[in-house]
Amino acid sequence: MIKTIGVLTSGGDAPGMNAAIRAVTRAAIAQGLQVKAIYRGYKGLIDGEVKSFTSQDVSGIIQRGGTILKSARCMEFMTPEGRKQAHKVIQKEKIDALVVIGGDGTFTGGRLFAQEYDIPVIGLPGTIDNDLWGTDATIGYDTSLGTITECIDKLRDTATSHERVFLVEVMGRDAGFLTLNAAIAGGCEAAIIPERAQVKEQIEEAIGSGKRKTKSSSIVLVQEHAVEGGAATVAKMIEKIHPEFSTRVTVLGHLQRGGSPSAYDRILASRMGVAAVQALLDGQRNVMVGIQNDDIVLIPLSKAIHQKKDVKEDSWQALLTLSI
Ligand code: F6P
């Protein structure tokens, strides 16, 4: 029987993680359960950084970016010794189940732990990258998309004034969701993403002798890992092929992870947090809470991690069509 739920955030922080912590805490308390907050992700679980949470501990955080529980990328938890130490803490703290909020690294660790120690683990997808299979959106993705779009709008002002080609490097780890969709939202000339990596062709289409030669300025988004060296490499390629163009590089970096979560992310995190507690009470284990067509779904962690989510082909075509 589950009496105490542990909750942690791990990996890269994402806007909306606080809303998720709040939802898990309050939903659990509403069901008569105890909540133990674990600080600094799996690192804190190994080190015993655990605190009992009341409803007041999560007051006034729904609008705050980052995570009040702090986060870490913990290699120690990827070792059997690290997980053994974490399990000692779980026993000492009498934690019966875990809700882990993070991305695929978080879920990979959680799944291994669940298998080795027979503890139910529920994952909430918290990452700006939107790269988890089985959910239409991850917590933080919408906010990050909004931030990137705002930056593009600002760059557009200076790009048109000077008639330059701007290369903007966007995060995403192995996925191009942020880059492609921000390119559509920002009216960009091209997006260079790992899923469609024909860099030279795209450059030519975007700013060369292709359809868009009428344009005197361009903004091209470059996913951070689509090309070795990122946006700077693409800028060099353009200047080599088209010395007539002057280029400028902007790396948006960790700006993309900050800021107050959008209403969408707050609502998503709140619904998912409540669903995670319900899933545990229903006897679910080792699943991720996802959203599909606005319905909450439960997806085995193994599928969420291992199946590849592709960008939508119609989105890709929309960018190509609309950037003439
Ligand atoms: O997974 C989120 C993310 O921001 C990725 O988009 C990026 O590649 C990575 O984390 C950066 O990690 P760090 O903050 O550890 O440098």
Residues whose N, C-alpha, C, O or C-beta is under 5 A from the ligand:
A	BS01	F6P	G12 D129 M171 G172 R173
